[in-house]
Amino acid sequence: MAFLPLSELRSFDKETLTKEIVATKKQLFELRLKKATRQSFKPHLFKHNKRKIAQLLTLESQQQQQIK
């Protein structure tokens, strides 16, 4: 799973950004579920998804501040 460049993430509109946040949070939930049920999972994806969520939430808050 490669990270998207920040320049590409900045080009997302508000709706796309929100959908991406929801999808990434869902992936993180599914990873936690796999861990709890002792299914096979890739532990590094926790870090990747958390980082992606943080980036997306930061971009979302920056866009909201620009609107005001």
mmCIF file of the N, C-alpha and C atoms, coordinates in Angstrom:
data_MODEL
# 
_entry.id   MODEL 
# 
loop_
_atom_site.group_PDB 
_atom_site.id 
_atom_site.type_symbol 
_atom_site.label_atom_id 
_atom_site.label_alt_id 
_atom_site.label_comp_id 
_atom_site.label_asym_id 
_atom_site.label_entity_id 
_atom_site.label_seq_id 
_atom_site.pdbx_PDB_ins_code 
_atom_site.Cartn_x 
_atom_site.Cartn_y 
_atom_site.Cartn_z 
_atom_site.occupancy 
_atom_site.B_iso_or_equiv 
_atom_site.pdbx_formal_charge 
_atom_site.auth_seq_id 
_atom_site.auth_comp_id 
_atom_site.auth_asym_id 
_atom_site.auth_atom_id 
_atom_site.pdbx_PDB_model_num 
ATOM 1   N N  . MET A 1 1  ? 0.843   -1.173  0.000  1.00 0.00 ? 1  MET A N  1 
ATOM 2   C CA . MET A 1 1  ? 0.000   0.000   0.000  1.00 0.00 ? 1  MET A CA 1 
ATOM 3   C C  . MET A 1 1  ? 0.884   1.230   0.000  1.00 0.00 ? 1  MET A C  1 
ATOM 4   N N  . ALA A 1 2  ? 0.891   1.924   -1.092 1.00 0.00 ? 2  ALA A N  1 
ATOM 5   C CA . ALA A 1 2  ? 1.698   3.127   -1.210 1.00 0.00 ? 2  ALA A CA 1 
ATOM 6   C C  . ALA A 1 2  ? 0.873   4.329   -0.759 1.00 0.00 ? 2  ALA A C  1 
ATOM 7   N N  . PHE A 1 3  ? 1.555   5.270   -0.144 1.00 0.00 ? 3  PHE A N  1 
ATOM 8   C CA . PHE A 1 3  ? 0.887   6.497   0.276  1.00 0.00 ? 3  PHE A CA 1 
ATOM 9   C C  . PHE A 1 3  ? 0.644   7.380   -0.936 1.00 0.00 ? 3  PHE A C  1 
ATOM 10  N N  . LEU A 1 4  ? -0.503  8.058   -0.949 1.00 0.00 ? 4  LEU A N  1 
ATOM 11  C CA . LEU A 1 4  ? -0.754  9.027   -1.995 1.00 0.00 ? 4  LEU A CA 1 
ATOM 12  C C  . LEU A 1 4  ? 0.061   10.279  -1.695 1.00 0.00 ? 4  LEU A C  1 
ATOM 13  N N  . PRO A 1 5  ? 0.601   10.921  -2.721 1.00 0.00 ? 5  PRO A N  1 
ATOM 14  C CA . PRO A 1 5  ? 1.336   12.165  -2.471 1.00 0.00 ? 5  PRO A CA 1 
ATOM 15  C C  . PRO A 1 5  ? 0.398   13.222  -1.890 1.00 0.00 ? 5  PRO A C  1 
ATOM 16  N N  . LEU A 1 6  ? 0.940   14.061  -1.055 1.00 0.00 ? 6  LEU A N  1 
ATOM 17  C CA . LEU A 1 6  ? 0.134   15.091  -0.397 1.00 0.00 ? 6  LEU A CA 1 
ATOM 18  C C  . LEU A 1 6  ? -0.484  16.037  -1.419 1.00 0.00 ? 6  LEU A C  1 
ATOM 19  N N  . SER A 1 7  ? 0.226   16.295  -2.501 1.00 0.00 ? 7  SER A N  1 
ATOM 20  C CA . SER A 1 7  ? -0.311  17.177  -3.542 1.00 0.00 ? 7  SER A CA 1 
ATOM 21  C C  . SER A 1 7  ? -1.580  16.587  -4.163 1.00 0.00 ? 7  SER A C  1 
ATOM 22  N N  . GLU A 1 8  ? -1.615  15.260  -4.290 1.00 0.00 ? 8  GLU A N  1 
ATOM 23  C CA . GLU A 1 8  ? -2.803  14.609  -4.838 1.00 0.00 ? 8  GLU A CA 1 
ATOM 24  C C  . GLU A 1 8  ? -3.955  14.649  -3.835 1.00 0.00 ? 8  GLU A C  1 
ATOM 25  N N  . LEU A 1 9  ? -3.642  14.496  -2.562 1.00 0.00 ? 9  LEU A N  1 
ATOM 26  C CA . LEU A 1 9  ? -4.689  14.560  -1.539 1.00 0.00 ? 9  LEU A CA 1 
ATOM 27  C C  . LEU A 1 9  ? -5.279  15.964  -1.452 1.00 0.00 ? 9  LEU A C  1 
ATOM 28  N N  . ARG A 1 10 ? -4.467  16.980  -1.656 1.00 0.00 ? 10 ARG A N  1 
ATOM 29  C CA . ARG A 1 10 ? -4.954  18.359  -1.578 1.00 0.00 ? 10 ARG A CA 1 
ATOM 30  C C  . ARG A 1 10 ? -5.934  18.680  -2.702 1.00 0.00 ? 10 ARG A C  1 
ATOM 31  N N  . SER A 1 11 ? -5.852  17.932  -3.796 1.00 0.00 ? 11 SER A N  1 
ATOM 32  C CA . SER A 1 11 ? -6.737  18.210  -4.927 1.00 0.00 ? 11 SER A CA 1 
ATOM 33  C C  . SER A 1 11 ? -8.144  17.640  -4.712 1.00 0.00 ? 11 SER A C  1 
ATOM 34  N N  . PHE A 1 12 ? -8.345  16.838  -3.664 1.00 0.00 ? 12 PHE A N  1 
ATOM 35  C CA . PHE A 1 12 ? -9.662  16.262  -3.381 1.00 0.00 ? 12 PHE A CA 1 
ATOM 36  C C  . PHE A 1 12 ? -10.632 17.356  -2.975 1.00 0.00 ? 12 PHE A C  1 
ATOM 37  N N  . ASP A 1 13 ? -11.871 17.238  -3.429 1.00 0.00 ? 13 ASP A N  1 
ATOM 38  C CA . ASP A 1 13 ? -12.899 18.157  -2.958 1.00 0.00 ? 13 ASP A CA 1 
ATOM 39  C C  . ASP A 1 13 ? -13.444 17.639  -1.627 1.00 0.00 ? 13 ASP A C  1 
ATOM 40  N N  . LYS A 1 14 ? -14.333 18.406  -1.027 1.00 0.00 ? 14 LYS A N  1 
ATOM 41  C CA . LYS A 1 14 ? -14.818 18.075  0.318  1.00 0.00 ? 14 LYS A CA 1 
ATOM 42  C C  . LYS A 1 14 ? -15.510 16.716  0.362  1.00 0.00 ? 14 LYS A C  1 
ATOM 43  N N  . GLU A 1 15 ? -16.317 16.420  -0.641 1.00 0.00 ? 15 GLU A N  1 
ATOM 44  C CA . GLU A 1 15 ? -17.074 15.164  -0.662 1.00 0.00 ? 15 GLU A CA 1 
ATOM 45  C C  . GLU A 1 15 ? -16.129 13.965  -0.806 1.00 0.00 ? 15 GLU A C  1 
ATOM 46  N N  . THR A 1 16 ? -15.170 14.061  -1.694 1.00 0.00 ? 16 THR A N  1 
ATOM 47  C CA . THR A 1 16 ? -14.216 12.975  -1.910 1.00 0.00 ? 16 THR A CA 1 
ATOM 48  C C  . THR A 1 16 ? -13.371 12.759  -0.658 1.00 0.00 ? 16 THR A C  1 
ATOM 49  N N  . LEU A 1 17 ? -12.990 13.841  -0.031 1.00 0.00 ? 17 LEU A N  1 
ATOM 50  C CA . LEU A 1 17 ? -12.191 13.770  1.188  1.00 0.00 ? 17 LEU A CA 1 
ATOM 51  C C  . LEU A 1 17 ? -12.959 13.046  2.294  1.00 0.00 ? 17 LEU A C  1 
ATOM 52  N N  . THR A 1 18 ? -14.225 13.386  2.447  1.00 0.00 ? 18 THR A N  1 
ATOM 53  C CA . THR A 1 18 ? -15.058 12.742  3.460  1.00 0.00 ? 18 THR A CA 1 
ATOM 54  C C  . THR A 1 18 ? -15.229 11.252  3.173  1.00 0.00 ? 18 THR A C  1 
ATOM 55  N N  . LYS A 1 19 ? -15.455 10.902  1.915  1.00 0.00 ? 19 LYS A N  1 
ATOM 56  C CA . LYS A 1 19 ? -15.600 9.489   1.543  1.00 0.00 ? 19 LYS A CA 1 
ATOM 57  C C  . LYS A 1 19 ? -14.313 8.722   1.823  1.00 0.00 ? 19 LYS A C  1 
ATOM 58  N N  . GLU A 1 20 ? -13.181 9.337   1.544  1.00 0.00 ? 20 GLU A N  1 
ATOM 59  C CA . GLU A 1 20 ? -11.889 8.693   1.770  1.00 0.00 ? 20 GLU A CA 1 
ATOM 60  C C  . GLU A 1 20 ? -11.641 8.481   3.265  1.00 0.00 ? 20 GLU A C  1 
ATOM 61  N N  . ILE A 1 21 ? -12.034 9.446   4.089  1.00 0.00 ? 21 ILE A N  1 
ATOM 62  C CA . ILE A 1 21 ? -11.883 9.317   5.543  1.00 0.00 ? 21 ILE A CA 1 
ATOM 63  C C  . ILE A 1 21 ? -12.730 8.149   6.051  1.00 0.00 ? 21 ILE A C  1 
ATOM 64  N N  . VAL A 1 22 ? -13.966 8.083   5.608  1.00 0.00 ? 22 VAL A N  1 
ATOM 65  C CA . VAL A 1 22 ? -14.870 7.009   6.042  1.00 0.00 ? 22 VAL A CA 1 
ATOM 66  C C  . VAL A 1 22 ? -14.330 5.648   5.604  1.00 0.00 ? 22 VAL A C  1 
ATOM 67  N N  . ALA A 1 23 ? -13.851 5.563   4.363  1.00 0.00 ? 23 ALA A N  1 
ATOM 68  C CA . ALA A 1 23 ? -13.334 4.293   3.852  1.00 0.00 ? 23 ALA A CA 1 
ATOM 69  C C  . ALA A 1 23 ? -12.099 3.843   4.635  1.00 0.00 ? 23 ALA A C  1 
ATOM 70  N N  . THR A 1 24 ? -11.225 4.780   4.969  1.00 0.00 ? 24 THR A N  1 
ATOM 71  C CA . THR A 1 24 ? -10.014 4.431   5.711  1.00 0.00 ? 24 THR A CA 1 
ATOM 72  C C  . THR A 1 24 ? -10.338 4.023   7.144  1.00 0.00 ? 24 THR A C  1 
ATOM 73  N N  . LYS A 1 25 ? -11.289 4.705   7.758  1.00 0.00 ? 25 LYS A N  1 
ATOM 74  C CA . LYS A 1 25 ? -11.708 4.313   9.106  1.00 0.00 ? 25 LYS A CA 1 
ATOM 75  C C  . LYS A 1 25 ? -12.340 2.922   9.097  1.00 0.00 ? 25 LYS A C  1 
ATOM 76  N N  . LYS A 1 26 ? -13.063 2.601   8.030  1.00 0.00 ? 26 LYS A N  1 
ATOM 77  C CA . LYS A 1 26 ? -13.666 1.277   7.900  1.00 0.00 ? 26 LYS A CA 1 
ATOM 78  C C  . LYS A 1 26 ? -12.579 0.212   7.775  1.00 0.00 ? 26 LYS A C  1 
ATOM 79  N N  . GLN A 1 27 ? -11.535 0.497   6.998  1.00 0.00 ? 27 GLN A N  1 
ATOM 80  C CA . GLN A 1 27 ? -10.419 -0.436  6.852  1.00 0.00 ? 27 GLN A CA 1 
ATOM 81  C C  . GLN A 1 27 ? -9.740  -0.671  8.199  1.00 0.00 ? 27 GLN A C  1 
ATOM 82  N N  . LEU A 1 28 ? -9.554  0.394   8.965  1.00 0.00 ? 28 LEU A N  1 
ATOM 83  C CA . LEU A 1 28 ? -8.930  0.280   10.278 1.00 0.00 ? 28 LEU A CA 1 
ATOM 84  C C  . LEU A 1 28 ? -9.795  -0.562  11.213 1.00 0.00 ? 28 LEU A C  1 
ATOM 85  N N  . PHE A 1 29 ? -11.105 -0.368  11.166 1.00 0.00 ? 29 PHE A N  1 
ATOM 86  C CA . PHE A 1 29 ? -12.014 -1.168  11.980 1.00 0.00 ? 29 PHE A CA 1 
ATOM 87  C C  . PHE A 1 29 ? -11.916 -2.644  11.608 1.00 0.00 ? 29 PHE A C  1 
ATOM 88  N N  . GLU A 1 30 ? -11.886 -2.923  10.299 1.00 0.00 ? 30 GLU A N  1 
ATOM 89  C CA . GLU A 1 30 ? -11.796 -4.309  9.842  1.00 0.00 ? 30 GLU A CA 1 
ATOM 90  C C  . GLU A 1 30 ? -10.484 -4.952  10.279 1.00 0.00 ? 30 GLU A C  1 
ATOM 91  N N  . LEU A 1 31 ? -9.411  -4.185  10.293 1.00 0.00 ? 31 LEU A N  1 
ATOM 92  C CA . LEU A 1 31 ? -8.127  -4.707  10.781 1.00 0.00 ? 31 LEU A CA 1 
ATOM 93  C C  . LEU A 1 31 ? -8.213  -5.057  12.262 1.00 0.00 ? 31 LEU A C  1 
ATOM 94  N N  . ARG A 1 32 ? -8.853  -4.175  13.038 1.00 0.00 ? 32 ARG A N  1 
ATOM 95  C CA . ARG A 1 32 ? -9.004  -4.446  14.468 1.00 0.00 ? 32 ARG A CA 1 
ATOM 96  C C  . ARG A 1 32 ? -9.857  -5.694  14.693 1.00 0.00 ? 32 ARG A C  1 
ATOM 97  N N  . LEU A 1 33 ? -10.876 -5.852  13.871 1.00 0.00 ? 33 LEU A N  1 
ATOM 98  C CA . LEU A 1 33 ? -11.744 -7.027  13.970 1.00 0.00 ? 33 LEU A CA 1 
ATOM 99  C C  . LEU A 1 33 ? -10.964 -8.299  13.650 1.00 0.00 ? 33 LEU A C  1 
ATOM 100 N N  . LYS A 1 34 ? -10.132 -8.251  12.615 1.00 0.00 ? 34 LYS A N  1 
ATOM 101 C CA . LYS A 1 34 ? -9.313  -9.406  12.266 1.00 0.00 ? 34 LYS A CA 1 
ATOM 102 C C  . LYS A 1 34 ? -8.345  -9.746  13.395 1.00 0.00 ? 34 LYS A C  1 
ATOM 103 N N  . LYS A 1 35 ? -7.775  -8.717  13.998 1.00 0.00 ? 35 LYS A N  1 
ATOM 104 C CA . LYS A 1 35 ? -6.839  -8.946  15.097 1.00 0.00 ? 35 LYS A CA 1 
ATOM 105 C C  . LYS A 1 35 ? -7.552  -9.597  16.278 1.00 0.00 ? 35 LYS A C  1 
ATOM 106 N N  . ALA A 1 36 ? -8.746  -9.109  16.587 1.00 0.00 ? 36 ALA A N  1 
ATOM 107 C CA . ALA A 1 36 ? -9.498  -9.629  17.733 1.00 0.00 ? 36 ALA A CA 1 
ATOM 108 C C  . ALA A 1 36 ? -9.951  -11.068 17.514 1.00 0.00 ? 36 ALA A C  1 
ATOM 109 N N  . THR A 1 37 ? -10.230 -11.419 16.270 1.00 0.00 ? 37 THR A N  1 
ATOM 110 C CA . THR A 1 37 ? -10.694 -12.771 15.981 1.00 0.00 ? 37 THR A CA 1 
ATOM 111 C C  . THR A 1 37 ? -9.555  -13.696 15.552 1.00 0.00 ? 37 THR A C  1 
ATOM 112 N N  . ARG A 1 38 ? -8.338  -13.204 15.692 1.00 0.00 ? 38 ARG A N  1 
ATOM 113 C CA . ARG A 1 38 ? -7.121  -13.967 15.405 1.00 0.00 ? 38 ARG A CA 1 
ATOM 114 C C  . ARG A 1 38 ? -7.046  -14.469 13.963 1.00 0.00 ? 38 ARG A C  1 
ATOM 115 N N  . GLN A 1 39 ? -7.545  -13.663 13.047 1.00 0.00 ? 39 GLN A N  1 
ATOM 116 C CA . GLN A 1 39 ? -7.385  -13.966 11.629 1.00 0.00 ? 39 GLN A CA 1 
ATOM 117 C C  . GLN A 1 39 ? -6.057  -13.375 11.174 1.00 0.00 ? 39 GLN A C  1 
ATOM 118 N N  . SER A 1 40 ? -5.616  -13.773 9.999  1.00 0.00 ? 40 SER A N  1 
ATOM 119 C CA . SER A 1 40 ? -4.347  -13.231 9.521  1.00 0.00 ? 40 SER A CA 1 
ATOM 120 C C  . SER A 1 40 ? -4.547  -11.789 9.046  1.00 0.00 ? 40 SER A C  1 
ATOM 121 N N  . PHE A 1 41 ? -3.591  -10.940 9.376  1.00 0.00 ? 41 PHE A N  1 
ATOM 122 C CA . PHE A 1 41 ? -3.628  -9.540  8.978  1.00 0.00 ? 41 PHE A CA 1 
ATOM 123 C C  . PHE A 1 41 ? -2.199  -9.024  8.925  1.00 0.00 ? 41 PHE A C  1 
ATOM 124 N N  . LYS A 1 42 ? -2.035  -7.901  8.289  1.00 0.00 ? 42 LYS A N  1 
ATOM 125 C CA . LYS A 1 42 ? -0.711  -7.297  8.164  1.00 0.00 ? 42 LYS A CA 1 
ATOM 126 C C  . LYS A 1 42 ? -0.620  -6.152  9.170  1.00 0.00 ? 42 LYS A C  1 
ATOM 127 N N  . PRO A 1 43 ? 0.193   -6.315  10.212 1.00 0.00 ? 43 PRO A N  1 
ATOM 128 C CA . PRO A 1 43 ? 0.225   -5.333  11.289 1.00 0.00 ? 43 PRO A CA 1 
ATOM 129 C C  . PRO A 1 43 ? 0.662   -3.937  10.855 1.00 0.00 ? 43 PRO A C  1 
ATOM 130 N N  . HIS A 1 44 ? 1.462   -3.832  9.810  1.00 0.00 ? 44 HIS A N  1 
ATOM 131 C CA . HIS A 1 44 ? 1.916   -2.511  9.387  1.00 0.00 ? 44 HIS A CA 1 
ATOM 132 C C  . HIS A 1 44 ? 0.775   -1.661  8.828  1.00 0.00 ? 44 HIS A C  1 
ATOM 133 N N  . LEU A 1 45 ? -0.330  -2.290  8.449  1.00 0.00 ? 45 LEU A N  1 
ATOM 134 C CA . LEU A 1 45 ? -1.450  -1.537  7.902  1.00 0.00 ? 45 LEU A CA 1 
ATOM 135 C C  . LEU A 1 45 ? -2.137  -0.670  8.960  1.00 0.00 ? 45 LEU A C  1 
ATOM 136 N N  . PHE A 1 46 ? -1.988  -1.020  10.243 1.00 0.00 ? 46 PHE A N  1 
ATOM 137 C CA . PHE A 1 46 ? -2.510  -0.153  11.306 1.00 0.00 ? 46 PHE A CA 1 
ATOM 138 C C  . PHE A 1 46 ? -1.850  1.216   11.213 1.00 0.00 ? 46 PHE A C  1 
ATOM 139 N N  . LYS A 1 47 ? -0.536  1.213   11.144 1.00 0.00 ? 47 LYS A N  1 
ATOM 140 C CA . LYS A 1 47 ? 0.223   2.461   11.087 1.00 0.00 ? 47 LYS A CA 1 
ATOM 141 C C  . LYS A 1 47 ? -0.108  3.240   9.811  1.00 0.00 ? 47 LYS A C  1 
ATOM 142 N N  . HIS A 1 48 ? -0.197  2.538   8.703  1.00 0.00 ? 48 HIS A N  1 
ATOM 143 C CA . HIS A 1 48 ? -0.490  3.202   7.432  1.00 0.00 ? 48 HIS A CA 1 
ATOM 144 C C  . HIS A 1 48 ? -1.865  3.873   7.463  1.00 0.00 ? 48 HIS A C  1 
ATOM 145 N N  . ASN A 1 49 ? -2.857  3.148   7.949  1.00 0.00 ? 49 ASN A N  1 
ATOM 146 C CA . ASN A 1 49 ? -4.210  3.701   7.978  1.00 0.00 ? 49 ASN A CA 1 
ATOM 147 C C  . ASN A 1 49 ? -4.341  4.856   8.960  1.00 0.00 ? 49 ASN A C  1 
ATOM 148 N N  . LYS A 1 50 ? -3.689  4.744   10.115 1.00 0.00 ? 50 LYS A N  1 
ATOM 149 C CA . LYS A 1 50 ? -3.743  5.841   11.085 1.00 0.00 ? 50 LYS A CA 1 
ATOM 150 C C  . LYS A 1 50 ? -3.104  7.100   10.519 1.00 0.00 ? 50 LYS A C  1 
ATOM 151 N N  . ARG A 1 51 ? -2.002  6.922   9.818  1.00 0.00 ? 51 ARG A N  1 
ATOM 152 C CA . ARG A 1 51 ? -1.321  8.067   9.218  1.00 0.00 ? 51 ARG A CA 1 
ATOM 153 C C  . ARG A 1 51 ? -2.182  8.701   8.129  1.00 0.00 ? 51 ARG A C  1 
ATOM 154 N N  . LYS A 1 52 ? -2.815  7.866   7.326  1.00 0.00 ? 52 LYS A N  1 
ATOM 155 C CA . LYS A 1 52 ? -3.670  8.371   6.250  1.00 0.00 ? 52 LYS A CA 1 
ATOM 156 C C  . LYS A 1 52 ? -4.858  9.137   6.820  1.00 0.00 ? 52 LYS A C  1 
ATOM 157 N N  . ILE A 1 53 ? -5.462  8.608   7.883  1.00 0.00 ? 53 ILE A N  1 
ATOM 158 C CA . ILE A 1 53 ? -6.584  9.297   8.526  1.00 0.00 ? 53 ILE A CA 1 
ATOM 159 C C  . ILE A 1 53 ? -6.141  10.647  9.064  1.00 0.00 ? 53 ILE A C  1 
ATOM 160 N N  . ALA A 1 54 ? -4.985  10.686  9.697  1.00 0.00 ? 54 ALA A N  1 
ATOM 161 C CA . ALA A 1 54 ? -4.475  11.940  10.244 1.00 0.00 ? 54 ALA A CA 1 
ATOM 162 C C  . ALA A 1 54 ? -4.245  12.968  9.132  1.00 0.00 ? 54 ALA A C  1 
ATOM 163 N N  . GLN A 1 55 ? -3.674  12.537  8.021  1.00 0.00 ? 55 GLN A N  1 
ATOM 164 C CA . GLN A 1 55 ? -3.452  13.447  6.900  1.00 0.00 ? 55 GLN A CA 1 
ATOM 165 C C  . GLN A 1 55 ? -4.769  13.969  6.343  1.00 0.00 ? 55 GLN A C  1 
ATOM 166 N N  . LEU A 1 56 ? -5.725  13.076  6.165  1.00 0.00 ? 56 LEU A N  1 
ATOM 167 C CA . LEU A 1 56 ? -7.009  13.478  5.599  1.00 0.00 ? 56 LEU A CA 1 
ATOM 168 C C  . LEU A 1 56 ? -7.766  14.423  6.532  1.00 0.00 ? 56 LEU A C  1 
ATOM 169 N N  . LEU A 1 57 ? -7.737  14.141  7.826  1.00 0.00 ? 57 LEU A N  1 
ATOM 170 C CA . LEU A 1 57 ? -8.416  15.021  8.779  1.00 0.00 ? 57 LEU A CA 1 
ATOM 171 C C  . LEU A 1 57 ? -7.749  16.392  8.839  1.00 0.00 ? 57 LEU A C  1 
ATOM 172 N N  . THR A 1 58 ? -6.433  16.417  8.722  1.00 0.00 ? 58 THR A N  1 
ATOM 173 C CA . THR A 1 58 ? -5.712  17.684  8.702  1.00 0.00 ? 58 THR A CA 1 
ATOM 174 C C  . THR A 1 58 ? -6.095  18.501  7.474  1.00 0.00 ? 58 THR A C  1 
ATOM 175 N N  . LEU A 1 59 ? -6.138  17.855  6.329  1.00 0.00 ? 59 LEU A N  1 
ATOM 176 C CA . LEU A 1 59 ? -6.535  18.550  5.103  1.00 0.00 ? 59 LEU A CA 1 
ATOM 177 C C  . LEU A 1 59 ? -7.966  19.049  5.187  1.00 0.00 ? 59 LEU A C  1 
ATOM 178 N N  . GLU A 1 60 ? -8.835  18.250  5.790  1.00 0.00 ? 60 GLU A N  1 
ATOM 179 C CA . GLU A 1 60 ? -10.230 18.651  5.939  1.00 0.00 ? 60 GLU A CA 1 
ATOM 180 C C  . GLU A 1 60 ? -10.343 19.903  6.813  1.00 0.00 ? 60 GLU A C  1 
ATOM 181 N N  . SER A 1 61 ? -9.614  19.929  7.918  1.00 0.00 ? 61 SER A N  1 
ATOM 182 C CA . SER A 1 61 ? -9.677  21.103  8.800  1.00 0.00 ? 61 SER A CA 1 
ATOM 183 C C  . SER A 1 61 ? -9.055  22.329  8.130  1.00 0.00 ? 61 SER A C  1 
ATOM 184 N N  . GLN A 1 62 ? -8.007  22.126  7.335  1.00 0.00 ? 62 GLN A N  1 
ATOM 185 C CA . GLN A 1 62 ? -7.413  23.250  6.609  1.00 0.00 ? 62 GLN A CA 1 
ATOM 186 C C  . GLN A 1 62 ? -8.392  23.828  5.595  1.00 0.00 ? 62 GLN A C  1 
ATOM 187 N N  . GLN A 1 63 ? -9.125  22.949  4.912  1.00 0.00 ? 63 GLN A N  1 
ATOM 188 C CA . GLN A 1 63 ? -10.117 23.428  3.950  1.00 0.00 ? 63 GLN A CA 1 
ATOM 189 C C  . GLN A 1 63 ? -11.231 24.182  4.644  1.00 0.00 ? 63 GLN A C  1 
ATOM 190 N N  . GLN A 1 64 ? -11.641 23.730  5.816  1.00 0.00 ? 64 GLN A N  1 
ATOM 191 C CA . GLN A 1 64 ? -12.704 24.421  6.555  1.00 0.00 ? 64 GLN A CA 1 
ATOM 192 C C  . GLN A 1 64 ? -12.232 25.784  7.029  1.00 0.00 ? 64 GLN A C  1 
ATOM 193 N N  . GLN A 1 65 ? -10.970 25.904  7.407  1.00 0.00 ? 65 GLN A N  1 
ATOM 194 C CA . GLN A 1 65 ? -10.442 27.195  7.843  1.00 0.00 ? 65 GLN A CA 1 
ATOM 195 C C  . GLN A 1 65 ? -10.327 28.162  6.687  1.00 0.00 ? 65 GLN A C  1 
ATOM 196 N N  . GLN A 1 66 ? -10.064 27.672  5.498  1.00 0.00 ? 66 GLN A N  1 
ATOM 197 C CA . GLN A 1 66 ? -9.966  28.543  4.332  1.00 0.00 ? 66 GLN A CA 1 
ATOM 198 C C  . GLN A 1 66 ? -11.326 29.085  3.930  1.00 0.00 ? 66 GLN A C  1 
ATOM 199 N N  . ILE A 1 67 ? -12.370 28.311  4.174  1.00 0.00 ? 67 ILE A N  1 
ATOM 200 C CA . ILE A 1 67 ? -13.718 28.735  3.837  1.00 0.00 ? 67 ILE A CA 1 
ATOM 201 C C  . ILE A 1 67 ? -14.161 29.892  4.715  1.00 0.00 ? 67 ILE A C  1 
ATOM 202 N N  . LYS A 1 68 ? -13.786 29.857  5.982  1.00 0.00 ? 68 LYS A N  1 
ATOM 203 C CA . LYS A 1 68 ? -14.225 30.898  6.936  1.00 0.00 ? 68 LYS A CA 1 
ATOM 204 C C  . LYS A 1 68 ? -13.598 32.222  6.647  1.00 0.00 ? 68 LYS A C  1 
# 
